[in-house]
């Protein structure tokens, strides 16, 4: 069995995310779209978090099925609600994978 080789993580991740947003090169996965609706997270709030949040490196995960890194960005909405957004990249496009409300009461 061949050992899978992970690709290098993207250096300057937050810069790349901001560049993709500025160029309109981003899209939501169906899962992220559904979770965003469930968690009342609007597009302006997603963009606020991605533009002004910070990279939670310890939450990054290699997804062998897609041969890509998933990156965790943590930040607050315009109304100061804490969220984590998981993103990846496909070609030169930012893929928003899911949104997690960190302030939700269980």
C-alpha positions in Angstrom: 0.0 0.0 0.0 1.4 3.4 -1.0 1.7 6.0 1.7 -0.3 9.1 1.0 1.7 12.4 0.9 0.1 15.4 2.3 0.5 18.7 0.4 2.1 21.6 2.2 -0.2 23.9 4.0 -0.8 27.3 2.4 1.6 30.0 3.8 -0.1 33.4 4.4 -3.5 31.7 4.6 -5.4 34.8 5.7 -3.9 36.8 2.9 -5.0 34.2 0.4 -8.5 34.1 1.9 -8.8 37.8 1.6 -7.6 37.8 -2.0 -10.2 35.2 -3.0 -13.0 37.2 -1.3 -11.9 40.5 -2.9 -11.9 38.8 -6.3 -15.3 37.0 -5.7 -13.5 33.7 -6.0 -15.4 31.8 -3.2 -18.3 29.5 -3.0 -20.3 27.6 -0.3 -20.6 23.9 -0.2 -24.1 22.6 0.0 -23.3 21.7 3.6 -22.1 25.2 4.5 -25.1 26.8 2.9 -27.5 24.6 4.9 -25.6 25.1 8.2 -25.5 28.8 7.6 -29.3 29.0 7.2 -29.8 26.8 10.3 -27.4 29.0 12.3 -28.7 32.3 11.0 -25.3 33.2 9.6 -25.6 35.7 6.7 -23.1 36.1 3.9 -21.9 39.5 5.3 -21.2 37.8 8.6 -19.3 35.0 6.9 -17.2 37.5 5.0 -16.7 39.5 8.2 -15.3 36.5 10.0 -13.1 35.4 7.1 -11.7 38.9 6.6 -11.1 39.7 10.3 -10.8 36.4 12.1 -7.7 34.4 13.0 -6.4 31.1 11.9 -6.9 28.3 14.4 -4.0 26.1 13.3 -4.6 23.4 15.8 -8.1 22.8 14.2 -6.7 22.3 10.7 -7.3 18.8 9.3 -5.9 16.9 6.3 -8.8 15.4 4.3 -7.4 12.4 2.5 -10.6 11.8 0.6 -10.2 15.2 -1.1 -6.4 15.4 -0.8 -6.6 18.8 0.6 -6.2 20.7 3.9 -9.2 22.1 5.7 -8.4 25.3 7.6 -10.2 26.7 10.6 -10.9 30.4 10.9 -12.3 31.8 14.1 -13.9 35.2 14.5 -17.0 37.2 15.5 -20.0 38.3 13.5 -20.9 41.9 13.1 -23.0 41.4 16.3 -20.0 39.8 18.1 -21.2 36.2 17.9 -18.3 33.7 17.9 -18.1 31.3 14.9 -15.6 29.0 13.4 -15.6 28.6 9.6 -13.9 25.7 7.9 -12.5 26.4 4.5 -10.4 24.7 1.8 -9.3 25.6 -1.7 -10.2 24.1 -5.1 -8.2 25.4 -8.1 -8.0 29.1 -7.2 -11.4 29.2 -5.5 -12.0 29.4 -1.7 -14.4 26.7 -0.7 -16.5 27.4 2.5 -17.1 23.9 3.9 -19.1 24.6 7.1 -19.9 27.2 9.8 -19.9 26.4 13.5 -21.6 28.6 16.1 -19.3 28.6 19.1 -21.7 30.5 21.3 -24.7 28.2 20.8 -26.3 26.8 23.9 -26.5 23.0 23.7 
